[in-house]
C-alpha cells in the first residue's frame, strides 16, 4: 500500500476540518498527517517525513508544492478559495507539475487556465433524515461573529433579517482581537442571546441545532463546511455572494445570497420553509455524487507521477520560501521571480513563459529590433558596458561610469548582434563585482534568447566569470537578460544597486 504524507495547517488539528478527506485517502493509502504552523519557525522535519513516503498531499499549503516537486515526489495540491483565490499566475505556474483537487469552480478554472491538471470536487455532508428537519412556524437564527472586520457582523445581520426573527443567538468569538460586543436595540422584535465560548464541539452543535436560520460567518469560503452542514440539517442559509457560497446556493431558491456592502432589510418568513427544504434536497443529491466520486479521487492520487529530483539544499529552499510567503504577497512573488533558474528546472517551463507571467515585457520581434538597434559587437567580440553611446543597453542599467556600469534592481537587459559563428560552442566571459552591502555574494542568472547560459554567484570583488553555449542559440539580434536575487539602496545613493560590470566578450569555444 502506498504511503501518503498529508501536510496540513496546524489550525485544522483542532477543527478537524480535513478529516473527511483524510478518511477517504485512508481507504486506499497509508496516511501520515504532518501539521505546520505559520507562527513557528519552518519545520524542516517535514522534509524527512516526505522522503519516507510515496506521495505528498498539501491541504491549503499550496505554496510548498515546489519544495516537494524538487525532491522528485508526486504532489497533490488542494488549495482553498478563501486563502488562494487571489494568488497571481506565478504561484500556480511553479506548481504546475503537481496535480490539483479544487472544491471551488472559480479556483478550479483559475488553476486549469494556468496549465495545471485539476479535478473539481463538490463536497456534501450526509443529510439529516427528512423526519428530523426543523419546522418554520417561528424563525430562530444562529450567527457566529467570526470576522466582523470584514463587514459580516451583528449590525449587518440585524439590519438584514432582524425584523423577521423570533430569536437570534450570536456566538461572539472573533478570529481577530478586538471588542465586537453585539448591542441589540431596546425595541428589537426578537429574543437575543449570545455566547463567548463552548466547552466542546457538541455544545456548539446544540446551539446550532436549535436554530432554523443560519447566517454564514465569512465573506468567502474554501469549502463552506458550516454552510453545508446547516443546509444538510434543513436550515435556511444566508451567505455573502462570493465563492464558494455562491456555488452551492441559488439565490432565493435553495438559500439567500446577500451583498455585505449593500444591506437592506429583506422578508424571509413567507419563503423560508420552501427554500430550506430545497437546500436540504441540494445536499441529498450532492451527497450521492460525492460518495460516487471517491474511487476517482483515489485513482487521481494513485496515478500522479513524480518528476525528476533536483540536486539542491532542500532545507534552505524550504526556509527561504516559508519566510518569503509569510512575510507578504509582494515578498513571496519577489522570491519566486528571483529564483527563475531553479524554478524553471522544477516546472520545465521556458524562461520566456516565466518572464511573461511575472509581468516583464517580452522583447520585440527580432526583425523589428534589428531595424531599430545598432548593437554590433566590436571586431574582437567585445560588449563594452562603459561606452557612453548605450548601443548595447536595454532596461535596468545606470549611466556609464569610467570603469563600469551598475545593474539596477533585480533585472537588466542587453542587446548585441554581429557574432558570426554558425556552429560549435561559444565562450562567454564577463568581469563583475557585487555590491558589498549585499553580503558575500549575489545570485546572478543570465539568459540568452530565453535560455539560461549562466547561473552562479557574483562576489564583491572584481572577478572573471565564464560560461559556454551552443552557437545555434544565436540569432540575428540577441537578447541578454540578467536576473539578480538582491538589490539595495545606499545612504548616499537612492538607486537600487546589485552588481556592476565592466564588459562581456564572446569568442569561439
ABEGO torsion letter per residue (X at the ends): XBBBBBBBBAAAAAAGAAAAAAAAAAAABBBBBBBBBAABBBBAAAAAAAAABABBBBBGAAAAAAAAAAAGBBBBBBBBAAAAAABBAAAAAAAAABBBBBABAAAAAAAAAAGBBBBBBBBBBBBBBAAABBBAABBBBBBBBABAAAGBBAAAAAAAAAAABABBBBBBBBABBEBABBBBBAABABBBBBBABBABAAAAAAAAAABABBBBABABBAAGAAAAAAAAAGBBBBBBBBOAAAAABBBGAAEBBBBAABBBBBBAAAAAAAAAAAAAAAAAAAAAAAAAAAAAAAAAAAABBBBBBBBBBAAAAAAAAAAAAAABAAAAAAAAAAAAAAAAAAAGBBAAAAAAAAGBBBBBBAAAAAAABBABBBAAGBBBAABAAGAABBBGBBBBBAABBBBBEABBBBBBBGBBBABEBBBBBBBBBBBAAAEABBBBBBBBGGBBABBBBBBABBBBBBBBBBAAABBABBBBBBBBABBBBBAABABBBABBBABBBBBBX
